[in-house]
Amino acid sequence: MSRAFVFPGQGSQFIGMGKDLADSFTEAKETFQQVDDALSQKLTQLMFTGDEQELNLTENTQPALMAVSMAVVNILKRQGGIRFETACAFMAGHSLGEYAALTASGAIDLPVTARLLKTRGQAMQKAVPVGVGSMAAILGLDLPDVQKVAKDAAKQAGQALVCEAANDNSTGQVVVSGHTAAVQMAVDMASAAGAKRAVILPVSAPFHCTLMAPAAQVMAYALADTDIRPPCVPIVCNVTAKGETEPSHIRRLLVDQITGMVRWRESVLWMKDQGVTEMYELGAGKVLSGLVKRIDKDVACESVGTPAQIDELITKLKG
């Protein structure tokens, strides 16, 4: 039996996340304080009792979700005595979750990751003016069909507009991203191509497409001076959908990830091919657990984000 730890991305956030961890574990309190200090911001207060719209600003969402994941990680390591280098064969994260995976693996220090994600969120928001770009989920079509719809939509929308597959989340769930007019065109065309449903997503920018090139430049600069060490286990990166351990490769892939497609479906299948039979989603929500079940029912995936779920996992890993 082989195991992987996976880390959620944007869309898993909610007001109140992490509060039960802070109330129950000193390790969680310390993790959240470290992030607050690194950002000179009361991010924890926003997460626990703040305004939902403010939490949903990507510059807040990204470090906040990482903080919750790292609170779970630190509880497992210090309270449970779990050694990640032997407890799992791989780690992976969905988009910003890749940063949590790298931090959990010892490749990047927590305060550094918090600042990187703040910068990443700000850069992604600034890359495209609000309203110019959009994202849409296409349900019921597989990746090649969605790629064709996106290409046709961009061509029909004209004026060199962009529409690209941004997230290959699971079988029959692909997200497109680009200029609003082209994405809307893709939504309109998807039904004719056989989609069960196509819906514009409530996001503030068109992530993971070529319109994010200015943000990629910002992150290339930010990551150039970042100390990245070899992770304790291979990190299955969004861009390559396979395990990576070389810091220079990881640095480049974190930049490429900004404009590249999140190959989550392929990442899960690659881990399965390496012998992974169970995955644990460490952090807020249960989005990834749902995706993994849709990708391959033979791979078990459980969410671990509450004190009870953490205690249960510690018992299981030490048993």
N, C-alpha and C positions, 0 to 999 in steps of 0.2 A: 504493500500500500504506500502510495506517495501522496504528499500533501502540498498545497500551495496556499499562501495568504494573499488576498486581493484587497484593493483599496478603492473606495467609491470616488466618483467625480461629481461635477456640477449637476444639480437636480436632486441630490440626496439631502440637501440642507433643510432644516426646519427650526423655528424658534423653540428653544428649550433643549436643543441637542447638547449633550455633554453634561447637563446639569446634574443628572442622577449619578454620573461618574464622579463629578467634583464633590458631591455630597457624601459619597461612599468611600472614595479612595484618595489618600494624600498624593499618590503618584499623578492622578488626574489634575488635582489642584495645581501641583507644581508645573505640570506640562502647560496648562493654560496660562499660568503666570509667566512662564518663559516666553510664550508667544506674545502676550500682551507687552512684555518688556521689550522684546525684539522690535515690535512695530510701534512702540510708544503710543499705543491705542488700547482702549478698553474693549477689545474685541470680544472677550468672554462675556461681558455684560450684554453686548449686542446679541450674542448667541443665545444667552439664557432668557432674557426678558425684553429684547429690543424690538425694533420695527422690522416687519418681514421684508418690506421693500428695500430697506437699507442692507439687510443681510443678503438679499438677492443681488446686490451690486457685486459684480464679479470680483472686484478688488477685495471685497470682504468675504465672499463665499469661498474663494480658493484657500486662503490661509485658515479659515474657520473649519472647513471640512478636514483639512490636513491635521489641525489641532486635535479634533475628536479622534481621528484614526491613531494619532500618536499617543493620546491618552490611553487608548485601549492597549496599544503596543507596550507602553511603559508599565502598565498594570500587569500585563502578562509576564514581562521580563522580571520585574522587581518583586511583585506580590506572588507571582506564580513560579518564579525561578525558571521560566521557559527560555531556552537557548534557541534563538531563531535559526542559527546555522545548522542545527540538527533537527529542529521541529518541522522544517519545511524544505522542499526541494527547490521551489521557485517563489518569487513574489512578482506581482503585477498590479498596475493601477490604471483606472480609466481616466485618461487625460491628466488633470491635475493630480489624480491619485497616484500617478507614476512618481511624483515627488515624495508622497508619503511612503511609497515602497522603498525608494532610495534612502530615505531618512531612517526607516525601520531597519534597513540592512546595514546601517552604519556608514553609508557612502557619503552622506551630507549631514552636517550638524543641524539640529532643530532650529535654532535662531536664524541660521543662514537660509534654511528652507522657507521659513515664514516670510523673510524679506524678499526672497526670490518670487514667491507666489503673489505677494502684494504688488511687486513690480510687474509680474506677468499679467495680473488682472487689470492693472491700470493701462498697460501697453495694449492689451487686447481690446479694451473699451475705446481707447483713443484712436485705434487703427482705422476705424470706420465710423463716420458720424451716425448718431442715433437715427434710425429710420431708413438709412441707406441699404443696410443689410438685414437678412433674416435667415432663419433656419426652419426646416419642416421635417416632420417624421413621416416616412412612407412605410405603411404597414401592409404586409402580404406580398411584397415583391422581394426577390433576392438581389444581391449586390449588382450583378451584370445588368439586370433589367433597370435598376434605379440609375446606374451610371448612364445608360442609354437615354432614359427620361431626362436626366440632368443635362446631358449634352444637347439633346433636341430642344429643351426649354431655353437654354442659353442662346442657342442659334436663333430660335423663333423670337425671343425677347429683343434680340438685336443690340446694336450699339456696343459691341464687345463686352456684354454683361457676363458675369460669372455665375455659374451654378454647378456645384460639384458634390459628390458623395463625401460626407464629412465623418460620419460614424457608421461603421459596419457593426452594429450592436449585437445582433443575433439573427438567426434564420428568420427572414421575413420582417426585420425591423432595421431599416437603414435611414439615416438622417442626411438631408442635403443642406447645403449652405451656400450663400452667395448674395448677389444683389437682390433686393426685395422683389422687383418686377420679375426676375428670372425664377426665383424660388416660388413665387405665386403661380407662375406659368407651369412649373413642375408639378405643383399641387393639382392644378386643373388637368394636366395631362396624365397624371398617375392612374386615375380611375380607368381611363381608356386603355391603359397598359395592363390592367388587371389588379390594381391595388385594392385592398379591402377598405383602406382609409388613408387619407393624407391630411395632415393638420399642421398649420403654422405653430411653432413653439414660442412660448413666452420668454425669449432670451433677448439680451440687450445688444448683442453683436453677432456677426456671422463667423463663428469659430471654425477652425480646422479647414480653411480654404485659402486660396491664394490672396484673398483680400487682407489676410492677416500678415502679409509680408513686412509691413512696418513694425509690427510687434515682434516678429522673428528677429529683426535687426536689433531691437532693444534687448532681447533675451540673449542674443549672441554676445553682446557687449557685457551684459550682467554675468553670464556664465563663464566668460573668458577668465575672470579672476577668482572663480569659485573653486575651492578645494573639493575635488571629488575623489573619493577613495574607492578601491575595488569593493563591491558589495559582498556581504557574507554568503549570499546565494545569488545565482543569476536572476537578473531583473528582466522579465519578458516585456520588451518595449513596444509601445503602440505602433511605432513606424515600421518595425521589422517583424513583429509578431513572433519573435524568438528570443531566447535567453541571451543577455548581454552582461559582460563582466568588466570589460576594458573601459576605464574612466574616460579616455579620449573619445571613444565611440559613444558612450552615454552622453557626454557633453554635446556632441554634434546632434545626436538623436533628439535631445530635449529642445534644440533649436528647430530641427525639422518637424517636430511634433506640432508646432504652432500652426503651420500651414498644411500639414499632412493629415491623412485620414487616420482615425482611431480604429485600428484593426482588432477590435475586441473579440469578435467571433473567431477569427483565425488564431488569436492568442490563446483562447481557451482550448481550441482543438489541438494546437501545438503542444500545450502542456499535457493534454490527454495522451497524445502520441508519445510523450516522454514518460508515461506511466502514472501521471497524476490521476487519482481516483476521488479525491475530496478536496474541496476548497472552503476557506473561511473568509468571509467578508468582514474586515476589521474597520469599524467606524459607524458613521450615521446611516440610518436607513437600510433598505434591503433591495435596492435596484439591481445590483450585480448578481445577487442570488437568483432573482427572477430571470435575468438574462442567461445565466449559466444553465438553468433548468431548460430553457428554450433551445439552447445551443446543443446540448447533449444530456439526455436524461440519465446516462450512466455515470455522470460526474455529480457527486453530491456537493451541495453548497449551502452553508448555513451562515446567517448573519450573526455577528458578535459585536453588539454595541451597548448592551445594558449590563448592569452589575450581575444579574442572574446568568446571562449568556456567557459573560467572562468567567464566572465561577465554574460553569458547566464545562467550558473549553479547557480550563486549567485542570480540572478533574480528569477529563478525557485524555489530555496530553501526558499527564503524569501517571495515568493508570497502567 
